[in-house]
Amino acid sequence: MAGQVIPHHDNATALAKIPLFANLDPEGARELAAALKSRAFKPGEVIFHRDDAGQVLYLIREGKVRIYITSPEGQEVALALFGPGDTFGELALLDGQPRSASAVAVDPVETYTLQRSDFINVVLRRPRVAIQVMNVLSRRLRQTDEMIENLLFLNVHGRVAKKLLELAETHGVKTPEGIRIDMRLTQSNLAAMVGASRESVNKVIGYFADKQYISIERRQITILRLAELRRRIY
């Protein structure tokens, strides 16, 4: 597995901040925390590939991770973008089957990892853990359904507008000018997120900038006019 092991001595505190395990009783939290390992990944480093053996859950401590699949034509389609406090790879804990998508570090990433065998041992004593994992998987399934619906019913302008608004909600920082998306977005990354070509997304971003819905500086996008951008979703 890629990544460098890093030392960390306060796993229980970190675990309590992660929504997936936030409601565990103290004893259950201690059991899980004792099983966690820490790993770091460099920007652009692949954490796992689709079809790799799936035996590990990842919990993000710092940084952002992109989950994606690659079409037979070689085009990447981003399924999700996760940040601190998010988890990914949950399916591996339940079925141990090969990965259904790939994961790559967007920037320097620090994660905690949980092996399936350790998870199963805890679940046998703490069934609530399994329920919380299923809740997370349910939300992910709904997100995938929404992505399919967007591809079917929204044009590229609508998909880009909707994705920018979603990123502003999850990664937005308020500034005097508007809401800055606190991550560096390349047009290729954004194209993968909305399932469109880079050329199409380039035209849409240029159009939104000309209309002063957004501004772009150093690959960071600031939404200047939320209402107008929201009206582009159709």
N, C-alpha and C positions, 0 to 999 in steps of 0.2 A: 504494500500500500504506500502511496506517495505521502509525503509530509514528514515533518521533523517533530519528534517528541519534545515537549516543553514541560518544565516543572510547574506545578501549581498545588498549593497546600490548603485551599479553602473551598473544596468542591461542594460542601454542603451549603455554604452561603450562596454560591453561584447557582446551584440547583434550585434553590427557593425562588430565584428571580426568573426562572424559565416557566412560562405558562403551562407547559405540558405536565410539569411535576410540582407546581406551586402549592397544590392543596394536599400534598401527602402529609401523613402524620410524621412527627419527628423521627420515630424509629425507622419508618419506611424510607424517609429521606436519607437517613444515615446509611442504610443498607445500599441504596442506589449510589450515593456519593462515593462510597468506598470502592465501587466497581468502575468509576469513571477514570478514563485516561485522557491526557491532554495532547493535542496535535496542532501544529501550525502549518499553514500553506502560504506559498508566495503568490503574488498576483499572476493570474493566468495559469496557475498550476491546476491540473485536473485532479479532483478529489476521488472520483470514480467514473468509470465509463459505463454506458448502457451495456447490459449483459454481463457485467462483472459479478462475481459471487457477492451476494448480499447477506452480510452477517453483522452489520454495524449501524447503529443510529448515531447521527451527528447532532450536537447542540452547539449553536454558534455563540461564542463569547464575545468576539470582536470581528468586525469586517462584514463583507457581503458575499453571498454565494448565489450563482446563477444555475438553475436547473433547466436542462434543455434536451431536446431530441434532434436527431439529424435525419432529414428526409433521404430517400434513395438517390435524389439528385445532388445531395451534399449540402442542402440548405439547412441551417440551424433554425430551430423554432424554440424560443424560450418559453418555458412553462411557468416559471416563478422566479422571483428574486427575493432572497431571504437575508435578514440582518440579525443583529444581536438579540438573543432571546428566542429566536426561531429554531425549529428542529427540521431535519430532513433525513430521509432514509428510513422512515418508520415502517414501511412495508417489510423491510428486512427483518424487523423484530418479530413480525407475525408469521411470515411464511418461509423466510430463509431462501427465497427464490432469487434468481439473477435480477440485477437492477433494471428498472423499467425506463430509466432516463440517465443522463450524465450530469455531473456536477463539477463546476469549476469556480475557483476563487476569483472574485472580481478585483479585490484589493487584498492587502495582507489580512489573513484570516486566522483566528485562533478558535479552536473547537474543543469540545469534550466529546469523547466517544464512549458508547456503551455497547458491549458485545451482546449478541442475541442470547447466548447461554446464561450470562449474568442476569439479563432482563427476565428470562423465563423463570429463573430461580426466585427472583423477587415477586413476580406475578403469582406464583403458586402460593405465596404467603400473603400477598397484597393485591387482591383482584381489582381494587380501585385503579391501580396503575393501568391495567389493560383497558378499562373503560375510558380513561383519559386519552390514551393513544387512539382508540377508535373514534373519539370525538374529533381529534385532529385530522384523522384520515377522512372523516366525513366532510369536514370543511374543505380539504384539498380536492375532494371529488366534486364538490359544488363549484369550486374555482375552475376546474377543468371543464365542467359543463358550460360555465359562463364563457370560457375562451372559445369553445366550439360554437356557441351561439353568436359570439362576436364575429367569427370568421364567416358564418353563414349569412348574417343579416346587416353587418356594418361595412361601409366602404372604407378605404384606407384612411381618409380624413377622420372618419368617426372612430376608427380603431386607435389611431395615434392620439387623438384628443382624449379618448377615454383612458388610455394607458398613462398619458402625462398627468391626468387628474388623479389616477390611482397612485402614481409615484409621489405626487405632491402630498397626498394624504399620509402615505407611509414613510416617506423620506423627506418631507418638506420642512423648510426652515423659513419662518417669516422674516422678511426684510422690508425696508421702506418702499422698495419698488414693487414687491409682490411676494410670492412664495417660491423660494429657490429649492429645486430638487437637489438634495445634498449627496450627489454622486455624479461621477463623470460618465456621461452617456455618449457613446459613439453612435453614428447612424446605423452601423451594422448591428450593434447591440439592440437598439430600438426596433430595427427591422425584424430581428429575431423574436422580439417580445410580441409583436403584433402580427407575425406571419405574413410579411410583405417583403418586396425586394428593397434593397438599400436605395436604389434610384427613386422608387416611389416615395419612400419615407423622406428622402432628401427634398423632393419637391413639396411635400406637405409641410415639412418643418420650415422651408423657405417661405411658403405661403403664410403660415402662422406668424412668422417673424415680420413679414411685410405688413401684415394686418395689425401688428403690435399686440397680438395675443400673448406672445412670449418674447423673451430676449435670450441670447446665447452668448456666453463668455467663458472661454477656457473649458469648453465641453460641458459646461453646467448650464442648465436651462432654468430660467425664472419665469413663472407664469404671471403675467401682468394683468390679464383680464379674465378672471375665472368664469364669469357668466357667459362671455362670448365664446370661450373655448367649450364650455358645457353644451352650448347650443349646436356645436358642430357634431355632436353625437346623434346620428340618425341613420 
